[in-house]
């Protein structure tokens, strides 16, 4: 979830890939910055450790 979907759960659901990892593709505007986090079962929030930037509790993606 992130600012790109108004932090609404279920809008962009992770799907299991053939390799067992989960992923989602989200189209983002170029030359912009977006904050996001993952929400797992049990209301467990976590960040993307591979994200290039952090802002407070959020991961950030620069396009």
Residue pairs with C-beta under 8 A, 6 or more apart in sequence:
1 7
1 8
1 9
1 11
1 12
1 36
1 37
1 38
1 39
2 34
2 35
2 36
2 37
2 58
3 34
3 35
3 36
4 26
4 28
4 34
4 36
5 11
5 12
5 26
9 39
12 24
12 26
13 24
14 22
14 23
14 24
14 38
15 22
15 23
15 24
16 22
17 23
28 34
28 61
28 63
29 63
30 63
31 63
32 62
32 63
33 53
33 60
33 61
33 62
33 63
34 60
34 61
34 63
35 55
35 58
35 59
35 60
36 48
36 51
36 58
36 59
36 60
36 61
37 45
37 46
37 47
37 48
37 57
37 58
37 59
38 45
38 46
38 47
38 48
39 45
40 46
45 57
47 54
47 57
47 58
47 59
48 59
51 59
51 60
51 61
52 60
52 61
52 62
53 59
53 60
53 61
53 62
54 60
